Amino acid sequence: MSGAALVVEVLVAFFLALFLLHRYGDFRKQQRMVLFATLLAWFLCFLIVFTLPLDVSTSVYNQCNINSEKEVTTATEYSVHSPNTSASPTKRAPNVCIKPWSYIPDGILPVFWRVVYWTSQCLTWLLLPFMQSYARSGGFSISGKIKTALIENAIYYGTYLLIFCSLLIYVAVSPKLNLSWSQLQVIGITAANTWGLFLLVLLLGYGLVEIPRSYWNASCHGYLLAKTYFKAAKLMSEKTDAEENLEDVMEDVRHASEAIKYNHPLRKCIDTVLRKCPTEYQEKMGRNMDDYEDFDENRNPCPCKKNLVKLHKQAIYAVQRHNRTQVQWQMLLDEAFHLEDVAKNETSGTRHFVHSFPSSEPVGWVSSYVYTPTIEWYWECLLRRWFYRVLAILLSLFSVVVVWSECTFFSTQPVLSLFAVFIQLAEKDYNYLYIEMACFVTIFFLCYCVYSTVFRIRVFNYYYLAPHHQTDAYSLQFSGMLFCRLTPPLCLNFLGLIHMDSTISHQQRQQTAYTSIMGSMKVLSFIANGFYIYYPMLVLLLCIATYYSLGTRCLNILGFQQFIGENHMTSDLVDEGRELIRRERRKRQRTDDGENRRRDWREQYRERREKYMGRNRNAYSELKESHDSAVNSSTFAPSSGRDISDHAELLQDVEPLDFNGEDTPDSEDRRYKYLHLLFRGVKINMLIVDLFINMLCV
């Protein structure tokens, strides 16, 4: 059963990471190594989060065994010193420790944590930074990209090497400490966790307030619609900049393509750049290019390879940004149209949700039987707002508990951290299922606050996680780096909240396997006894700043437009976005009306054509039947010589319509050929009518 629990944790973590990578990455266009490295980083972080509750319950069970052994030892010593058992007081039997359903045998978790932790650290500090520069490089060969990545990461690696050397000198100078390999590992782990904790508190302070507030605002339809208009105005500006940037880059590519002819040594490089351009630009450049003109070094100045590398990098970035803004614009339009439909349906008395632009996809069984228009109306217009408000209140209460515990988890006598109180109450009864569920819910909420902030933040166009497969390789790997750096200190902070970390709680108890691989933080006492305890209290100030939107107001003052309720610039952008959405609605309505008219014309013409074809088919069959009957009557009916000669003379008067120039002696074949030509003439007339109707539709 224990092995099954660990396998389930691994599978859930893997599929969750794969789902997120499919949502933000592009499996068809992005490099396989980029996707694999990002998937591995996310998978390891989720695996740490999902497996830690099992480690806590296993640690509680081991502590129960230790306590039972102590009780047995104490009872044995008491019986030795008191031979008169009749005079001895009644002794309580030692606790019987029940093994948890998810118990993991000794020796497995330490190896598991060591492999997972050091793999994630190698990814975040060594491999992912290098792959970031490699994927962003505009080089045309593997060696060129590697060279560019090494140069860009020289300062990066040098900075961390300087920090590590500083800590190493501090430990070497300290007279109470002796350097060893285990202590060097602890120094490296401490440095990485300190950096992660510094960023963790900043993201956590923002998420603890912003997530409940976002759900509360989602229940206010007017707020959502105004914010969508605001986003539309900003996105239209970004979309226009992306289109202009793409035009400028494509113009530079065109000049370079015209200057570098087919026999130039750098022609392969410019062909690589052209393959990264959109199809319409490739066709346009292909029409304007004259490959029959030879390259003349003296007459045609050509860009050097360094300039082509820079142009290649600019082309990749411009195309990716242009595609991203186009997709985001379409998704934002759908969201705005849906919110406007909700506003219209709220005043409807039919209690039947009506979409302005119904989906062109076929209706599935879910929409037909489960999520019907009536149920959709009740959910969108009535139930959704109350569901979001209740959820926002619950998340707010959870945030308050987290802030209180972060400010008081260092106190062990009395225990002020609410999470520690809950875990210790369950530990007394050895309720392992409750312990695991409480640990999972707590750490899941902390991860949701931190990771959702990672997905929301945007550093200009340098780092941006865009859904619908529009995230570039650099941002994907940067998110993997952040996840690997934030998850270990987050888990240590969680263990401190429930008093399972002896470095912070200063309690003599069985440590978790995760804490054991971190080593003793006493090597750097000023970090273990100072920074790890008091720095998380800063989350209270960050929550207050986020509640009053101080960061948003500062960005707005600096010129980065943010959505603020009572602001003149915000109102102008909301009005601009409303007009943009209204214009796009009219454009889409005209397109849909044109499609509907074409569909109606096609249906009407199809009916007429089928009716006309049926009538011609009936006429043809009647004519054929009459001919057959005439032939039969002339064959079997008795006739005189006069009648036979009249028939022969009549047949001789009818000239056969033979366009092949061949004489057919059979009169029946001639009649069939005449009818066949007549039928072909009807089909040609029908085709002409069909063409005329299509021209009218267009």
C-alpha positions in Angstrom: 0.0 0.0 0.0 2.9 2.4 0.8 4.4 1.8 -2.6 1.1 2.4 -4.3 0.7 5.7 -2.5 4.2 6.9 -3.7 3.4 5.7 -7.3 0.1 7.6 -7.3 2.0 10.8 -6.1 4.5 10.4 -8.9 1.8 10.0 -11.6 -0.3 12.9 -10.4 2.7 15.2 -10.3 3.8 14.1 -13.8 0.4 14.6 -15.4 -0.1 17.9 -13.7 3.2 19.2 -15.0 2.4 17.8 -18.5 -1.0 19.5 -18.5 0.5 22.9 -17.6 3.3 22.5 -20.2 0.7 21.6 -22.9 -1.3 24.8 -21.9 1.6 27.2 -22.0 4.1 25.5 -24.3 3.9 24.3 -27.9 4.8 20.7 -28.5 4.9 21.0 -32.2 7.2 24.1 -32.7 9.4 24.3 -29.6 12.6 22.3 -29.2 12.4 19.0 -27.5 15.2 19.7 -25.0 13.5 22.9 -23.9 10.2 21.1 -23.3 11.9 18.2 -21.6 13.9 20.4 -19.2 10.8 22.5 -18.3 8.7 19.4 -17.8 11.4 17.8 -15.6 11.7 21.0 -13.4 7.9 21.3 -12.9 7.5 17.6 -12.3 10.2 17.6 -9.6 8.7 20.6 -7.8 5.2 19.1 -7.8 6.6 15.8 -6.7 8.3 17.4 -3.7 5.0 19.1 -2.7 2.9 15.9 -3.1 5.3 13.6 -1.3 6.1 15.8 1.7 2.8 14.9 3.6 3.7 11.3 3.4 7.1 12.1 4.9 5.4 13.9 7.8 3.1 11.0 8.6 6.0 8.6 8.4 8.0 10.8 10.8 5.0 10.8 13.2 4.9 7.0 13.1 8.6 6.8 13.8 8.3 9.2 16.7 5.5 7.0 18.1 7.9 4.0 17.9 10.6 5.9 19.7 8.2 7.0 22.5 7.0 3.4 22.9 10.6 2.1 23.2 11.3 4.8 25.8 8.2 3.7 27.8 9.2 0.1 27.6 12.8 1.0 28.7 11.4 3.1 31.6 9.1 0.3 32.7 12.0 -2.2 32.6 14.2 0.0 34.7 11.4 0.6 37.2 10.8 -3.2 37.6 14.6 -3.8 38.2 14.8 -1.1 40.9 11.5 -2.2 42.5 11.6 -6.1 42.9 8.4 -6.0 45.0 5.9 -5.9 42.1 2.9 -6.1 44.4 3.9 -2.8 46.0 4.6 -1.1 42.7 1.9 1.2 41.4 -0.2 0.3 38.4 1.7 1.0 35.2 0.2 2.1 31.9 0.8 -0.2 29.0 3.0 1.4 26.2 1.3 2.8 23.2 0.7 0.5 20.3 1.7 2.3 17.1 -0.5 1.7 14.1 1.4 1.8 10.9 -0.1 4.4 8.5 -1.6 3.3 5.2 1.0 5.4 3.3 4.0 4.3 5.4 7.2 4.3 3.4 9.9 2.0 4.7 13.1 3.4 6.2 15.9 4.1 3.7 13.7 4.9 0.8 12.7 8.5 1.5 16.3 9.8 2.2 17.5 8.5 -1.1 14.4 9.7 -2.9 14.8 13.3 -1.4 18.5 13.4 -2.2 17.9 12.4 -5.9 15.0 14.8 -6.3 16.6 17.8 -4.5 20.0 17.6 -6.2 18.5 17.1 -9.6 16.3 20.1 -9.2 19.3 22.2 -8.0 21.5 21.2 -10.9 18.6 22.1 -13.2 18.0 25.6 -11.7 21.6 26.6 -11.2 23.5 25.0 -14.1 21.4 23.5 -16.9 18.4 25.8 -17.3 20.3 29.1 -17.4 22.6 27.7 -20.1 19.6 26.4 -22.1 17.9 29.7 -21.7 20.7 31.5 -23.5 21.1 28.7 -26.0 17.4 28.8 -27.0 17.4 32.6 -27.2 20.6 32.8 -29.3 20.4 33.6 -32.9 23.3 31.5 -34.0 23.1 29.3 -37.0 25.2 26.3 -35.6 25.3 24.4 -32.4 28.8 25.6 -31.6 27.8 29.2 -32.2 24.8 28.9 -29.8 27.0 27.2 -27.2 29.6 30.0 -27.4 26.9 32.7 -27.0 25.3 30.9 -24.1 28.7 30.6 -22.3 29.5 34.3 -22.8 26.1 35.4 -21.5 26.2 33.1 -18.4 29.8 34.1 -17.5 28.6 37.0 -15.3 25.7 34.9 -14.0 28.0 32.0 -12.8 30.6 34.4 -11.6 28.2 36.2 -9.3 27.1 33.0 -7.6 30.6 31.8 -7.3 31.5 35.0 -5.5 28.6 34.5 -3.0 29.7 31.0 -2.3 33.3 32.0 -1.8 32.2 34.7 0.6 30.3 32.1 2.7 33.2 29.7 2.5 35.6 32.3 3.8 33.2 33.1 6.7 33.1 29.4 7.7 36.9 29.0 7.3 37.6 32.1 9.5 35.1 31.0 12.2 37.2 29.3 15.0 34.3 27.1 16.1 33.7 25.4 12.8 35.8 22.8 10.9 35.3 22.5 7.2 34.2 19.2 5.8 32.4 18.0 2.7 29.0 17.7 4.6 29.4 21.3 5.9 30.2 22.5 2.3 27.0 20.9 1.2 25.1 22.6 4.0 26.6 26.0 3.0 25.4 25.5 -0.6 22.0 24.4 0.5 21.7 27.3 2.9 22.8 29.9 0.3 20.2 28.5 -2.2 17.4 28.4 0.4 18.2 31.9 1.6 17.9 33.3 -2.0 14.7 31.3 -2.4 13.2 32.4 0.9 13.9 36.0 0.0 11.8 35.7 -3.2 9.3 33.4 -1.6 8.1 35.9 1.0 7.6 38.6 -1.7 5.5 36.3 -3.9 3.6 34.9 -0.9 2.7 38.3 0.5 1.2 39.2 -2.9 -0.7 36.0 -3.4 -2.2 35.8 0.0 -4.2 39.0 -0.7 -4.5 39.0 -4.4 -6.0 35.5 -4.9 -9.0 36.0 -2.5 -9.5 39.5 -3.9 -9.4 38.2 -7.5 -12.2 35.7 -6.7 -14.3 38.4 -5.0 -13.9 40.7 -8.0 -14.8 37.9 -10.3 -18.2 37.8 -8.6 -18.8 41.5 -9.6 -19.8 41.5 -13.3 -19.4 45.2 -13.8 -15.8 45.1 -12.5 -14.9 42.2 -14.7 -16.3 43.9 -17.8 -14.6 47.2 -17.1 -11.3 45.4 -16.6 -11.8 43.5 -19.8 -12.2 46.7 -21.7 -9.1 48.0 -20.0 -7.2 45.0 -21.1 -8.5 45.3 -24.7 -7.2 48.9 -24.9 -3.7 47.9 -23.7 -3.6 44.7 -25.8 -4.5 46.6 -28.9 -1.6 49.0 -28.3 0.7 46.0 -27.8 -0.7 44.3 -30.9 0.0 47.3 -33.0 3.5 47.6 -31.7 4.1 43.9 -32.4 2.8 44.3 -36.0 5.0 47.4 -36.6 8.0 45.6 -35.1 7.4 42.6 -37.4 7.2 44.9 -40.4 10.5 46.5 -39.6 12.2 43.2 -39.0 10.8 41.7 -42.2 12.0 44.8 -44.1 15.5 44.2 -42.8 15.3 40.5 -43.7 14.2 41.5 -47.2 17.1 43.8 -47.7 19.5 41.1 -46.5 17.9 38.5 -48.7 18.2 40.8 -51.8 21.8 41.5 -51.0 22.9 37.9 -50.4 22.5 36.0 -53.6 22.3 32.2 -54.2 26.0 31.7 -54.6 27.0 33.8 -51.5 28.7 31.8 -48.6 26.1 33.2 -46.2 23.1 32.2 -48.3 22.3 29.2 -46.0 22.1 31.6 -43.0 19.6 33.9 -44.7 17.6 30.8 -45.8 17.4 29.8 -42.1 16.1 33.3 -41.2 13.5 33.1 -44.0 12.2 29.8 -42.7 11.4 31.5 -39.4 9.3 34.2 -41.1 5.5 34.0 -41.7 4.4 32.4 -44.9 3.0 35.5 -46.5 6.4 37.3 -46.0 8.2 34.3 -47.4 6.1 34.4 -50.6 6.5 38.1 -51.0 10.3 37.9 -50.6 10.4 34.9 -53.0 8.6 36.9 -55.8 11.0 39.9 -55.4 14.2 37.8 -55.4 16.3 37.2 -58.6 18.4 34.1 -58.1 19.9 34.3 -61.5 21.9 37.4 -60.7 25.4 36.4 -59.5 26.9 37.7 -56.3 29.4 40.6 -56.8 31.3 41.4 -53.7 32.4 44.8 -55.0 29.0 45.9 -56.2 26.6 44.6 -53.5 27.5 45.3 -49.9 26.3 42.3 -47.7 25.8 42.1 -44.0 28.3 40.1 -42.0 27.5 36.9 -40.1 27.4 38.8 -36.8 24.6 41.0 -38.1 22.8 38.0 -39.5 22.9 36.4 -36.1 21.4 39.5 -34.6 18.8 39.6 -37.3 17.9 36.0 -36.8 17.3 36.6 -33.1 15.2 39.6 -33.8 13.1 37.7 -36.4 12.4 34.9 -33.9 11.3 37.3 -31.2 9.2 39.5 -33.5 7.3 36.5 -35.0 6.7 34.9 -31.6 5.4 38.2 -30.2 3.2 38.8 -33.2 1.6 35.4 -33.0 1.1 35.7 -29.2 -0.7 39.1 -29.5 -2.9 37.8 -32.3 -4.0 34.8 -30.2 -4.5 36.8 -27.1 -6.6 39.4 -28.9 -9.0 36.7 -30.2 -9.3 35.1 -26.7 -9.9 38.5 -25.1 -12.6 39.2 -27.7 -14.3 36.0 -26.8 -14.1 36.8 -23.1 -15.6 40.3 -23.7 -18.4 39.0 -25.9 -19.2 36.4 -23.2 -19.3 39.0 -20.4 -21.6 41.2 -22.5 -23.8 38.3 -23.2 -24.1 37.6 -19.5 -25.1 41.2 -18.9 -27.8 40.9 -21.5 -29.1 37.6 -20.2 -29.3 38.8 -16.6 -32.4 40.9 -17.6 -33.9 38.1 -19.7 -37.1 36.6 -18.4 -36.8 33.4 -20.3 -34.0 32.0 -18.1 -32.4 30.6 -21.3 -28.8 31.7 -22.0 -28.4 33.1 -25.5 -25.0 33.6 -27.1 -24.4 36.4 -29.5 -22.0 34.3 -31.6 -22.8 30.6 -31.2 -19.9 28.2 -31.5 -19.4 26.6 -34.9 -18.4 23.3 -33.3 -21.0 20.5 -33.1 -22.9 20.3 -29.9 -21.7 17.5 -27.6 -23.6 15.4 -25.2 -22.5 17.5 -22.3 -24.1 20.6 -23.8 -27.2 18.7 -24.9 -28.0 16.9 -21.6 -25.9 18.3 -18.7 -24.9 21.9 -19.4 -28.0 23.0 -21.2 -28.8 26.7 -21.9 -31.1 26.8 -18.9 -28.5 25.4 -16.5 -26.0 27.8 -18.1 -28.2 30.7 -17.4 -28.6 29.8 -13.7 -24.8 29.3 -13.4 -23.7 32.4 -15.2 -26.4 34.8 -14.0 -27.1 33.6 -10.4 -24.9 30.9 -8.9 -21.5 31.8 -10.1 -21.2 35.1 -8.2 -22.3 33.6 -4.9 -19.9 30.6 -5.4 -17.0 33.0 -6.0 -17.9 35.1 -3.0 -18.0 32.1 -0.6 -14.7 30.9 -2.1 -13.2 34.3 -1.6 -14.3 34.4 2.1 -12.8 30.9 2.7 -9.5 31.8 1.0 -9.4 35.1 3.0 -9.7 33.1 6.3 -7.0 30.8 5.2 -4.8 33.7 4.3 -5.3 35.2 7.8 -4.3 31.9 9.4 -1.2 31.7 7.2 -0.1 35.3 8.1 -0.7 34.6 11.8 1.3 31.4 11.7 4.1 33.0 9.8 4.5 35.7 12.4 4.3 33.3 15.4 5.7 29.9 14.3 9.0 30.5 16.3 7.1 30.4 19.6 7.0 26.8 20.9 5.9 27.5 24.5 3.0 28.3 24.1 2.4 27.0 20.6 0.9 29.9 18.7 1.0 28.6 15.1 -2.4 27.3 14.2 -1.1 24.8 11.8 1.2 23.4 14.5 -1.7 23.2 16.9 -3.8 21.2 14.4 -1.0 18.8 13.6 -0.1 18.2 17.3 -3.8 17.5 18.1 -3.9 14.9 15.3 -0.6 13.5 16.4 -1.8 12.7 19.8 -4.5 10.3 18.4 -2.2 9.2 15.6 -4.8 10.1 13.0 -2.5 9.8 10.0 -5.1 10.5 7.4 -6.0 13.8 9.0 -2.3 14.7 9.3 -1.7 14.0 5.6 -4.9 15.9 4.5 -4.1 18.9 6.7 -0.5 19.0 5.4 -1.6 18.6 1.8 -4.2 21.3 2.0 -1.8 23.7 3.8 1.1 23.2 1.4 -1.2 23.2 -1.6 -2.6 26.6 -0.6 1.0 28.0 -0.1 2.1 26.7 -3.4 -1.0 28.1 -5.1 -0.3 31.5 -3.7 3.3 31.4 -4.8 3.1 29.6 -8.2 0.0 31.5 -9.4 2.0 34.7 -8.8 4.8 33.3 -10.9 2.3 32.7 -13.7 0.8 36.1 -13.3 3.9 38.4 -13.2 5.3 39.9 -16.3 8.6 41.6 -16.7 8.0 43.7 -19.8 8.4 41.2 -22.7 11.4 39.6 -21.0 9.4 37.1 -19.0 5.8 36.3 -19.7 3.8 33.1 -19.3 1.1 33.3 -21.9 -1.5 30.5 -22.1 -2.8 28.8 -25.3 0.6 27.6 -26.4 2.1 31.2 -26.7 4.9 31.1 -24.1 8.4 31.3 -25.6 11.2 28.9 -24.7 13.0 31.5 -22.5 10.0 32.2 -20.3 9.3 28.5 -19.9 12.8 27.7 -18.7 12.8 30.8 -16.5 9.6 29.5 -14.8 11.3 26.2 -14.3 14.2 27.9 -12.6 11.9 29.8 -10.3 10.0 26.7 -9.4 13.1 24.8 -8.5 14.4 27.7 -6.4 11.2 28.4 -4.6 10.0 24.9 -3.7 12.7 23.8 -1.2 12.5 26.9 1.0 8.7 26.7 0.8 8.7 23.2 2.1 11.2 24.1 4.9 8.9 27.1 5.8 5.9 24.7 5.9 7.8 22.3 8.2 8.6 25.3 10.4 4.9 26.3 10.5 4.0 22.8 11.9 7.0 22.6 14.2 8.6 19.7 12.4 11.9 21.4 11.8 14.1 21.2 14.9 16.4 24.0 13.7 13.5 26.5 14.2 11.4 24.9 16.9 14.5 23.7 18.9 12.6 20.5 19.9 14.1 17.1 20.3 12.0 14.9 18.1 12.2 12.6 15.1 13.1 14.7 12.0 11.5 14.2 8.6 13.7 12.6 5.9 13.4 15.9 3.9 14.9 17.9 6.8 17.7 15.4 7.3 19.1 15.9 3.8 19.2 19.7 4.4 21.8 19.2 7.1 22.2 21.3 10.3 21.7 25.0 9.7 23.7 25.7 12.8 26.8 25.9 10.5 25.5 29.4 9.7 23.9 30.4 12.9 23.1 34.0 11.9 20.9 32.6 9.1 19.3 29.7 11.1 18.5 31.8 14.2 17.9 35.1 12.5 16.9 35.2 8.9 14.9 32.0 8.7 12.8 33.1 11.8 12.3 36.8 11.5 12.3 37.4 7.7 9.0 35.6 7.1 7.3 38.1 9.4 7.8 40.6 6.5 4.8 38.9 4.8 2.5 40.9 7.0 3.8 44.2 5.7 3.6 42.9 2.1 0.0 41.8 2.6 -0.9 45.3 3.8 0.9 46.9 0.8 -0.9 44.5 -1.6 -4.3 45.2 0.1 -3.9 49.0 -0.6 -2.4 48.3 -4.1 0.7 50.3 -3.4 2.7 48.4 -6.0 0.0 49.0 -8.6 -0.1 52.7 -7.8 3.7 53.1 -8.0 3.7 51.4 -11.4 0.9 53.7 -12.6 2.9 56.7 -11.5 6.0 55.5 -13.3 3.9 55.3 -16.6 3.0 51.6 -16.6 -0.8 51.8 -16.9 -2.6 49.6 -14.3 -6.3 49.1 -13.7 -7.2 51.4 -10.8 -10.9 51.9 -10.1 -11.1 55.7 -9.6 -8.5 57.0 -12.1 -8.9 59.3 -15.1 -6.4 57.4 -17.3 -8.2 54.1 -16.4 -11.5 55.5 -17.4 -10.2 56.7 -20.7 -8.7 53.3 -21.4 -11.9 51.6 -20.4 -13.9 53.8 -22.9 -11.4 53.1 -25.6 -11.6 49.4 -25.0 -15.4 49.5 -25.0 -15.3 51.1 -28.4 -12.8 48.6 -29.7 -15.0 45.7 -28.5 -18.0 47.3 -30.1 -16.2 47.7 -33.4 -15.0 44.1 -33.3 -18.5 43.0 -32.5 -19.9 44.8 -35.6 -17.1 43.3 -37.7 -17.8 39.8 -36.5 -21.6 40.3 -36.9 -21.1 41.3 -40.5 -18.9 38.3 -41.2 -21.5 36.0 -39.6 -24.3 37.6 -41.5 -22.4 37.0 -44.8 -21.8 33.4 -43.9 -25.5 33.0 -43.0 -26.6 34.5 -46.3 -24.2 32.2 -48.2 -25.5 29.2 -46.3 -29.2 30.2 -47.0 -28.4 30.7 -50.7 -26.7 27.3 -50.9 -29.6 25.6 -49.2 -32.2 27.3 -51.4 -30.2 26.5 -54.5 -29.6 22.9 -53.4 -33.4 22.5 -53.0 -34.0 24.0 -56.4 -31.3 22.0 -58.0 -32.6 18.8 -56.5 -36.2 19.6 -57.6 -35.0 20.5 -61.1 -32.8 17.4 -61.3 -35.7 15.3 -60.2 -38.0 16.8 -62.8 -35.5 16.3 -65.6 -34.9 12.7 -64.3 -38.6 12.0 -64.4 -38.9 13.5 -67.9 -36.0 11.4 -69.1 -37.5 8.3 -67.6 -40.9 9.0 -69.2 -39.3 9.6 -72.6 -37.3 6.4 -72.3 -40.4 4.4 -71.3 -42.3 5.9 -74.2 -39.5 5.0 -76.6 -39.3 1.5 -75.2 -43.0 1.0 -75.6 -42.8 2.3 -79.2 -40.0 0.0 -80.0 -41.9 -3.0 -78.5 -45.1 -2.2 -80.3 -43.3 -1.8 -83.6 -41.6 -5.1 -83.1 -44.5 -7.3 -82.0 -47.5 -5.6 -83.7 -48.5 -6.9 -87.2 -47.9 -4.3 -89.8 -48.3 -4.1 -93.5 -45.6 -3.4 -96.0 -46.9 0.2 -96.2 -46.3 0.8 -92.5 -42.8 -0.7 -92.6 -41.8 1.5 -95.5 -43.2 4.5 -93.7 -41.2 3.7 -90.6 -38.1 3.3 -92.7 -38.7 6.6 -94.5 -39.2 8.4 -91.1 -36.0 7.0 -89.8 -34.1 8.0 -92.8 -35.4 11.7 -92.5 -33.9 11.9 -89.0 -30.2 12.7 -89.3 -28.1 11.2 -86.4 -26.3 13.8 -84.2 -22.9 12.1 -84.3 -20.1 14.4 -83.3 -17.5 11.7 -83.6 -18.0 11.4 -87.3 -18.9 7.8 -87.1 -22.1 6.3 -88.6 -24.2 4.2 -86.4 -26.6 1.9 -88.2 -28.8 1.4 -85.1 -31.6 3.9 -84.9 -32.1 3.1 -81.2 -28.6 4.2 -80.4 -29.1 7.4 -82.3 -32.1 8.2 -80.2 -30.3 7.5 -77.0 -27.4 9.7 -78.1 -29.8 12.5 -78.8 -31.3 12.2 -75.3 -27.9 12.1 -73.8 -26.8 15.3 -75.4 -30.1 16.9 -74.3 -29.4 15.9 -70.7 -25.8 17.3 -70.9 -27.2 20.6 -72.1 -29.5 20.7 -69.1 -26.5 20.0 -66.8 -24.5 22.9 -68.4 -27.4 25.2 -67.9 -27.6 24.2 -64.2 -23.9 24.9 -63.8 -24.3 28.3 -65.3 -27.1 29.1 -62.9 -25.1 27.8 -60.0 -22.2 30.1 -60.9 -24.5 33.0 -61.2 -26.0 32.4 -57.8 -22.5 32.1 -56.1 -21.5 35.4 -57.7 -24.6 37.0 -56.2 -23.7 35.5 -52.8 -20.2 36.9 -52.9 
